[in-house]
Amino acid sequence: MIKRRLMGAALATTALVGSLSAEVPKVATDIAPVQSLVAMVMGELGNPDVVVRPGASPHGYAMRPSEARALNDADLVFWVAHGLTPWLEGPIETLAGDAHVIELATVDGVTVLENRETPVFAKAEDHDHDHEGEHDDHAGHDHGHEEHVEDAHDHGHDHGHDHDHRAFDPHLWLDPMNATVWLGAIADELAEHDPDNADTYRANAEDATAQITALIDKTQADLAPYRDVNFIVYHDAYQYFETRFGLRATGAIAFSDATDPGPARIAAIREAVQDNKVSCVFAEPQFQTNRVNTVFEGSGARTAVIDPLARSHEPGPTLYLNLIEDLSRTMIECLSGSDG
């Protein structure tokens, strides 16, 4: 069983200072966006490793020897959630058994949304553009709803994975407000393991938070004209981005876990394209673009490629900011009908 560190109020009371090494911890992360956030906090003190190489799908992956070594050498492991990389739990347990493992979905204060189970999402007439209202508890799983993190995770991470990991959408990093919460948690964890550099970690986290907060404000303004424009995504990975910025996806070809869609799901999406006058479909480089072209052939819908992992950017501290900027820019180009 993974030795998890539940982040939040308990962190401040953890009495580990006497046993901590003053050396900069070796850190492993699951995906490039998380690696980028950790790199922001570590700054020049260290370079965190990433297990899932850029461009690969985290939902199913075979590690390289160098990535296994990164886990084996790690003092700290940051990963999003079992629901994103269920295959990774075993390697963490066997290779990183002595590391402190932080499942970022359990950090206090993060927004957690339910998975959307249907291919076509329900219309939300009172769509909350400011992300401050409550979601309709009677809307089912179509739009998902925000849960307090303890409820979403059944209060029991040290008791194994007996809760339903499919119940919540694991693409939490695509809400940049979640990223700001994680920056503080990452800084606290690094500071606890490396108290000599605690001030640097926390100062770096504050600087990174300011950058992401400014980007949130800019993205809100840039996307505001497109809040009522219908679009389809290939892989249901973007509801955190949609919800944060008030966008309205009509549906997704594939489930949140990227499993292949069946004929009925594809038929429902094709019908939704016609019924909702969908003019834009977003494919992904990790999956088969040809399937998107086949599904929407003859519909007149524009196709653009978006990437939740920012594969076109080098891993490092700027990748996360580039990811959010790329998503916003590409969506605007497609939704506006611009050729960029």
Secondary structure, 3 states (H helix, E strand, C coil): CCCECCCCHHHHCCCCHHHCCCCCCCEEECCHHHHHHHHHHHHHHCCCEECCCCCCCCCCCCCCHHHHHHHHHCCEEEECCCCCCHHHHHHHHHHCCCCEEEEHHHCCCCCEEECCCCCECCCCCCCCCCCCCCCCCCCCCCCCCEECHHHHCCCCHHHCCCCCHHHECCCHHHCHHHHHHHHHHHHHHHHHHCHHHHHHHHHHHHHHHHHHHHHHHHHHHHHHHHCCCEEEEEECCCHHHHHHHCCEEEEEEECCCCCCCCHHHHHHHHHHHHHCCCCEEEECCCCCHHHHHHHCCCCCCEEEECCCCCCCCCCCCCHHHHHHHHHHHHHHHHHHCCCC
